[in-house]
């Protein structure tokens, strides 16, 4: 039986922590449920999920829908799109059945790429390989989650670049309904002699196709969020502290100006696999404590202060302990409130 392979290449960098990654999990579950009820999709569609942060992994190998179970998504450090593309192409070479004189191979695979940021690695080699070996043999749909993704890079991969305005739960539902409908249309197309790649018309108030002639300037840095990695000093469990970029009016020399600050979104536990997906070679960004608004409690033990900074530069929690122990380096000490700015390392995002 000829297959229609569908690959999801999904950004799991720190900026996706919280609602975005939760919505992706629920959206994938909704897609699979709907496809299991579609006779054309059941006959042809096979799905795989590849995730990338600083490193890339196959989260779900290519398999038929009937056996597919939606996974929980990890979170990692960095946005190494080049690693993600490289791993995707490895999976395509390994799994796609080619047409020969003796058999008909798979239909053209369809790739849905979801990302919300700027690549933190050099993508030139991976993009060149994609263009040379896979651009004509597959169909890619690249989706920017919000306005901070590097649209210029995505445009090098495919002409099908979309911006998803991910501002509400209903918009997430509408977006994943569009993805589901497009997969259904594509599976029906291959069964009825069509091209095998049929995107349905999206709701442009939710998702809109990017015209390369009207693309905004390429962002130099991804400042939409800043994320810090901490550890609970009691459970040793890692967690991420997420701040969203915003501006606030500031008086400077009698003039009102807008200054950049980061407002607390929340703190989220992650498991130890977070470090497996991090790019250890990536340089850390410095953010001053005077730029941060709000501080979290520890999401593991509930300690009042989840953003305590050890002499080693790492973050952990502290509360009513007379003496705190840094879970990163083992230093012991008494903590108090300091004045002035402290520069702390943020994750790559």
C-alpha positions as CSV (number, residue, x, y, z in Angstrom):
1,X,0.0,0.0,0.0
2,X,1.4,3.4,-0.9
3,X,1.8,5.8,2.0
4,X,1.4,9.6,2.3
5,X,4.1,10.4,4.9
6,X,3.3,13.5,7.1
7,X,6.2,14.8,9.2
8,X,5.8,17.4,11.9
9,X,9.1,19.3,12.6
10,X,8.4,21.1,15.8
11,X,10.4,23.8,17.7
12,X,10.6,22.8,21.4
13,X,12.9,25.7,22.5
14,X,12.4,27.3,25.9
15,X,10.2,30.1,24.6
16,X,7.6,27.4,23.8
17,X,7.3,26.4,27.5
18,X,3.8,26.9,29.0
19,X,0.7,27.5,27.0
20,X,2.3,27.2,23.5
21,X,3.7,23.6,24.0
22,X,0.5,22.6,25.8
23,X,-1.6,23.9,22.9
24,X,0.6,22.0,20.4
25,X,0.1,18.8,22.4
26,X,-3.6,19.2,22.4
27,X,-3.6,20.2,18.8
28,X,-1.8,17.1,17.7
29,X,-4.2,15.0,19.7
30,X,-7.1,16.7,18.0
31,X,-5.5,16.1,14.5
32,X,-5.0,12.4,15.2
33,X,-8.5,11.9,16.5
34,X,-10.0,13.6,13.4
35,X,-7.8,11.6,11.0
36,X,-8.7,8.3,12.6
37,X,-12.3,9.1,11.6
38,X,-11.4,9.8,8.0
39,X,-11.4,6.8,5.6
40,X,-9.0,8.3,3.1
41,X,-6.5,9.2,5.8
42,X,-6.7,5.8,7.4
43,X,-5.8,4.2,4.1
44,X,-2.8,6.4,3.3
45,X,-1.5,8.8,6.0
46,X,1.5,7.9,8.1
47,X,2.8,10.4,10.7
48,X,6.1,11.1,12.4
49,X,7.2,13.8,14.8
50,X,10.7,15.3,14.9
51,X,11.5,17.9,17.5
52,X,14.4,20.3,17.8
53,X,15.9,22.7,20.3
54,X,19.7,22.8,20.7
55,X,19.6,19.2,19.6
56,X,17.1,17.2,17.4
57,X,15.4,13.9,18.1
58,X,12.7,11.7,16.6
59,X,9.9,11.8,19.1
60,X,7.5,9.5,17.2
61,X,8.8,7.3,14.3
62,X,6.8,7.2,11.1
63,X,3.7,5.0,11.6
64,X,0.2,4.6,10.5
65,X,-2.5,6.6,12.2
66,X,-4.3,3.7,13.8
67,X,-1.3,3.0,16.0
68,X,-0.3,6.6,16.6
69,X,-0.6,7.9,20.2
70,X,0.0,11.7,20.7
71,X,3.2,12.2,22.8
72,X,4.1,14.6,25.6
73,X,6.6,17.2,24.3
74,X,9.9,17.9,26.0
75,X,11.6,21.3,26.2
76,X,15.2,22.0,25.3
77,X,17.7,24.9,25.1
78,X,18.3,26.8,21.8
79,X,16.6,26.9,18.4
80,X,19.0,24.9,16.2
81,X,16.9,24.8,13.0
82,X,19.9,23.4,11.1
83,X,20.0,20.4,13.5
84,X,16.3,20.0,13.1
85,X,16.5,20.0,9.3
86,X,19.5,17.6,9.3
87,X,17.6,15.1,11.5
88,X,14.5,15.4,9.3
89,X,16.5,14.6,6.2
90,X,18.0,11.6,7.9
91,X,14.5,10.3,8.7
92,X,13.4,10.9,5.1
93,X,16.4,9.1,3.7
94,X,15.8,6.2,6.1
95,X,12.0,5.8,5.8
96,X,10.7,7.0,2.4
97,X,10.1,4.2,-0.1
98,X,11.2,5.2,-3.6
99,X,9.4,4.2,-6.8
100,X,11.3,1.6,-8.8
101,X,10.5,-0.5,-11.9
102,X,9.2,-3.1,-9.6
103,X,7.1,-1.1,-7.2
104,X,5.4,2.3,-6.6
105,X,6.9,4.1,-3.8
106,X,5.4,6.6,-1.3
107,X,3.7,9.7,-2.3
108,X,5.6,13.0,-1.8
109,X,6.0,13.5,2.0
110,X,4.5,16.6,3.5
111,X,6.4,18.5,6.2
112,X,4.8,20.9,8.7
113,X,7.5,23.0,10.3
114,X,6.4,25.0,13.5
115,X,8.8,27.5,15.0
116,X,8.4,30.6,17.1
117,X,11.9,32.1,17.0
118,X,15.2,32.9,15.3
119,X,17.7,30.0,14.7
120,X,20.6,29.9,17.1
121,X,22.8,27.9,14.8
122,X,24.2,28.3,11.2
123,X,21.5,27.0,8.9
124,X,23.3,27.5,5.6
125,X,24.6,23.9,5.0
126,X,21.3,22.3,6.1
127,X,19.2,24.6,3.8
128,X,21.5,24.0,0.9
129,X,21.1,20.2,1.3
130,X,17.3,20.6,1.6
131,X,17.2,22.6,-1.6
132,X,19.4,20.2,-3.4
133,X,18.0,16.8,-2.3
134,X,14.5,17.3,-0.8
135,X,12.8,20.5,-1.9
136,X,11.5,18.9,-5.1
137,X,10.8,15.5,-3.5
138,X,8.6,16.8,-0.7
139,X,6.2,19.6,0.2
140,X,6.9,21.8,3.2
141,X,4.6,24.2,5.1
142,X,6.5,26.5,7.4
143,X,4.5,28.2,10.1
144,X,5.7,31.1,12.3
145,X,4.1,31.0,15.7
146,X,3.8,34.8,16.2
147,X,5.9,37.5,14.6
148,X,9.3,36.7,16.0
149,X,10.4,33.9,13.8
150,X,13.0,34.4,11.1
151,X,10.7,34.5,8.0
152,X,13.6,35.0,5.7
153,X,15.1,31.7,6.6
154,X,11.7,30.0,6.3
155,X,11.3,31.5,2.9
156,X,14.5,29.8,1.7
157,X,12.9,26.4,2.5
158,X,9.5,26.8,1.0
159,X,7.2,29.2,-0.7
160,X,4.4,28.1,1.7
161,X,5.3,30.3,4.7
162,X,2.4,31.2,7.1
163,X,2.2,33.3,10.2
164,X,-0.1,32.0,12.9
165,X,-1.4,34.7,15.2
166,X,-1.4,32.6,18.4
167,X,-3.1,34.9,20.8
168,X,-6.0,32.8,22.1
169,X,-7.1,29.2,22.7
170,X,-9.8,29.6,20.0
171,X,-7.1,30.6,17.5
172,X,-5.1,27.5,18.3
173,X,-8.2,25.3,17.7
174,X,-8.8,27.1,14.4
175,X,-5.2,26.6,13.4
176,X,-5.1,22.9,14.1
177,X,-8.5,22.4,12.3
178,X,-6.8,24.0,9.2
179,X,-3.9,21.6,9.5
180,X,-6.3,18.7,9.9
181,X,-8.4,19.7,6.9
182,X,-5.2,20.1,4.7
183,X,-4.0,16.6,5.6
184,X,-7.5,15.2,4.8
185,X,-7.6,17.1,1.5
186,X,-4.1,15.8,0.6
187,X,-5.0,12.2,1.5
188,X,-8.2,12.4,-0.6
189,X,-6.1,13.9,-3.4
190,X,-3.7,11.0,-3.7
191,X,-6.6,8.5,-3.6
192,X,-8.4,10.2,-6.4
193,X,-5.5,10.9,-8.7
194,X,-4.6,14.4,-7.6
195,X,-1.3,16.0,-6.7
196,X,-1.2,14.8,-3.1
197,X,-0.6,18.2,-1.6
198,X,-3.8,20.3,-1.1
199,X,-3.8,23.1,1.5
200,X,-7.3,24.3,2.4
201,X,-8.0,28.0,2.6
202,X,-7.2,29.3,6.1
203,X,-9.0,31.8,8.2
204,X,-6.8,34.8,7.5
205,X,-7.7,36.3,10.9
206,X,-5.9,33.4,12.4
207,X,-3.3,32.3,9.9
208,X,-2.1,34.2,6.8
209,X,0.3,33.3,4.0
210,X,3.5,35.5,3.9
211,X,4.1,37.3,0.6
212,X,8.0,37.4,0.2
213,X,7.7,40.8,-1.3
214,X,6.1,42.1,1.9
215,X,8.2,40.3,4.5
216,X,9.2,42.4,7.5
217,X,12.9,43.0,8.1
218,X,14.8,40.0,9.4
219,X,15.1,40.2,13.2
220,X,18.6,40.3,14.6
221,X,17.8,38.7,17.9
222,X,14.8,36.9,19.4
223,X,13.8,39.2,22.3
224,X,10.2,38.1,22.5
225,X,10.9,36.1,25.6
226,X,13.8,35.5,28.0
227,X,14.0,32.2,29.9
228,X,16.2,31.2,32.8
229,X,17.0,27.7,34.0
230,X,16.8,27.0,37.8
231,X,16.8,24.0,40.1
232,X,14.9,23.2,43.3
233,X,17.4,22.9,46.1
234,X,15.2,20.2,47.8
235,X,14.1,18.0,45.0
236,X,17.0,18.8,42.6
237,X,14.4,19.1,39.8
238,X,15.1,21.6,37.0
239,X,12.6,24.3,36.1
240,X,12.3,27.1,33.6
241,X,11.4,30.7,34.5
242,X,9.8,32.5,31.5
243,X,9.5,36.2,31.0
244,X,7.7,38.0,28.1
245,X,9.1,41.1,26.5
246,X,7.1,44.3,26.9
247,X,7.8,48.1,27.1
248,X,7.0,50.6,29.8
249,X,7.1,54.4,29.8
250,X,10.2,55.8,31.6
251,X,11.1,59.4,32.3
252,X,14.7,60.2,31.1
253,X,15.9,63.8,31.5
254,X,12.3,65.1,31.6
255,X,11.4,63.2,28.5
256,X,9.1,60.2,28.4
257,X,10.6,57.2,26.6
258,X,9.7,53.5,26.3
259,X,12.1,51.1,27.9
260,X,12.4,47.3,27.3
261,X,11.5,45.1,30.3
262,X,10.5,41.5,30.8
263,X,7.3,40.6,32.7
264,X,7.0,37.3,34.5
265,X,4.9,34.6,32.7
266,X,5.5,31.7,35.1
267,X,7.8,29.0,36.3
268,X,7.5,25.5,34.9
269,X,9.0,22.1,35.9
270,X,10.9,20.2,33.2
271,X,12.3,16.8,33.4
272,X,16.0,15.9,33.0
273,X,15.5,15.3,29.2
274,X,15.7,19.1,28.9
275,X,19.5,19.0,29.1
276,X,19.5,16.3,26.3
277,X,18.0,18.8,23.9
278,X,20.2,21.7,24.8
279,X,23.0,23.0,22.7
280,X,26.0,23.1,25.1
281,X,28.1,25.1,22.6
282,X,25.7,28.0,22.5
283,X,26.7,31.2,24.2
284,X,24.5,32.6,27.0
285,X,22.8,35.9,26.8
286,X,23.0,38.3,29.8
287,X,19.9,39.9,31.2
288,X,20.0,42.4,34.1
289,X,17.8,41.8,37.1
290,X,16.6,45.5,36.8
291,X,15.0,44.5,33.5
292,X,12.8,41.8,35.2
293,X,9.3,42.4,36.6
294,X,8.1,39.8,39.0
295,X,9.7,36.7,40.5
296,X,8.2,33.2,40.8
297,X,7.9,30.7,43.6
298,X,9.5,27.4,43.1
299,X,7.3,25.1,41.0
300,X,8.6,22.0,42.7
301,X,8.7,22.7,46.5
302,X,6.8,26.0,46.7
303,X,9.7,27.9,48.2
304,X,8.9,31.6,48.2
305,X,11.9,32.7,46.1
306,X,12.5,30.8,42.8
307,X,15.0,33.2,41.4
308,X,17.9,33.1,43.9
309,X,21.3,33.5,42.4
310,X,24.3,31.5,43.7
311,X,27.9,32.7,43.5
312,X,28.4,30.1,40.7
313,X,25.9,32.2,38.6
314,X,23.2,29.5,38.6
315,X,19.6,29.9,39.8
316,X,17.8,27.9,42.4
317,X,15.0,28.4,45.0
318,X,15.2,29.3,48.6
319,X,12.7,29.9,51.4
320,X,12.8,29.7,55.2
321,X,16.0,27.7,55.3
322,X,18.6,29.2,57.6
323,X,21.3,27.9,55.2
324,X,20.6,27.2,51.6
325,X,22.5,24.7,49.4
326,X,23.0,25.4,45.7
327,X,21.8,22.2,43.8
328,X,24.2,23.1,41.0
329,X,27.6,23.5,42.7
330,X,26.9,22.5,46.3
331,X,27.8,25.8,47.9
332,X,26.1,26.6,51.2
333,X,25.2,30.1,52.3
334,X,22.7,32.5,53.8
335,X,20.7,34.6,51.3
336,X,19.5,38.1,51.6
337,X,18.2,40.9,49.3
338,X,20.9,42.7,47.2
339,X,20.7,46.1,45.7
340,X,21.6,47.2,42.2
341,X,21.8,45.2,38.9
342,X,23.0,41.6,38.6
343,X,23.6,40.2,35.1
344,X,22.3,36.6,34.9
345,X,22.6,34.1,32.1
346,X,19.4,33.5,30.1
347,X,18.8,30.5,27.9
348,X,19.1,30.7,24.1
349,X,15.3,30.7,23.5
